Amino acid sequence: MNVLQKNAKSTLMLLRFAPFVALGTLMFSLNSMIELPDLLRGYITLLEVQAGLLVAYFVARKYLRLGK
């Protein structure tokens, strides 16, 4: 394995975390803008996390299939 292949592989490993970072940033900005009671805000956060993880999983799965 040459240096370019190692660099490309490490870059791909870092890009795997990009959807989760984007999701976390989006969730933080949405939750900080709304004015709701803490209990309701926590419930919405849990729903956003579950939905976001599913979306990130299916998007990552789609792009990993394209790479094969």
C-alpha positions as CSV (number, residue, x, y, z in Angstrom):
1,M,0.0,0.0,0.0
2,N,1.5,3.3,-1.0
3,V,1.3,6.6,0.7
4,L,-1.6,7.9,-1.4
5,Q,-3.7,4.9,-0.7
6,K,-3.1,5.3,3.1
7,N,-4.0,9.0,2.9
8,A,-7.2,8.2,0.9
9,K,-8.2,5.5,3.4
10,S,-7.6,7.8,6.4
11,T,-9.6,10.6,4.7
12,L,-12.5,8.2,4.1
13,M,-12.4,7.2,7.8
14,L,-12.7,10.8,8.8
15,L,-15.5,11.5,6.3
16,R,-17.6,8.7,8.0
17,F,-18.1,11.0,10.9
18,A,-19.2,14.0,8.8
19,P,-22.9,13.1,8.8
20,F,-22.9,12.7,12.6
21,V,-21.2,16.1,13.1
22,A,-23.6,17.8,10.7
23,L,-26.5,16.1,12.5
24,G,-25.3,17.2,15.9
25,T,-24.8,20.8,14.8
26,L,-28.2,20.9,13.3
27,M,-29.9,19.5,16.4
28,F,-28.0,21.9,18.7
29,S,-29.0,24.9,16.6
30,L,-32.7,23.8,16.4
31,N,-32.9,23.1,20.1
32,S,-31.3,26.3,21.1
33,M,-33.8,28.4,19.0
34,I,-37.0,27.0,20.5
35,E,-38.5,28.3,23.7
36,L,-40.1,25.2,25.4
37,P,-40.2,23.7,28.8
38,D,-37.1,21.6,29.6
39,L,-39.1,18.3,29.7
40,L,-40.6,18.9,26.3
41,R,-37.2,20.0,24.9
42,G,-35.6,16.8,26.2
43,Y,-38.3,14.7,24.6
44,I,-37.9,16.5,21.3
45,T,-34.1,16.0,21.5
46,L,-34.6,12.2,22.0
47,L,-36.9,12.1,18.9
48,E,-34.4,14.1,16.9
49,V,-31.5,11.8,17.9
50,Q,-33.4,8.6,16.9
51,A,-34.6,10.1,13.6
52,G,-31.2,11.6,12.8
53,L,-29.3,8.3,13.5
54,L,-31.6,6.5,11.1
55,V,-31.2,9.1,8.4
56,A,-27.4,9.1,8.9
57,Y,-27.3,5.3,8.8
58,F,-29.2,5.0,5.5
59,V,-27.3,7.8,3.8
60,A,-23.9,6.3,4.8
61,R,-25.1,2.9,3.7
62,K,-26.1,4.3,0.3
63,Y,-22.8,6.0,-0.2
64,L,-20.8,3.0,0.9
65,R,-22.6,0.8,-1.6
66,L,-21.8,3.3,-4.4
67,G,-18.1,3.0,-3.5
68,K,-18.0,-0.7,-4.1
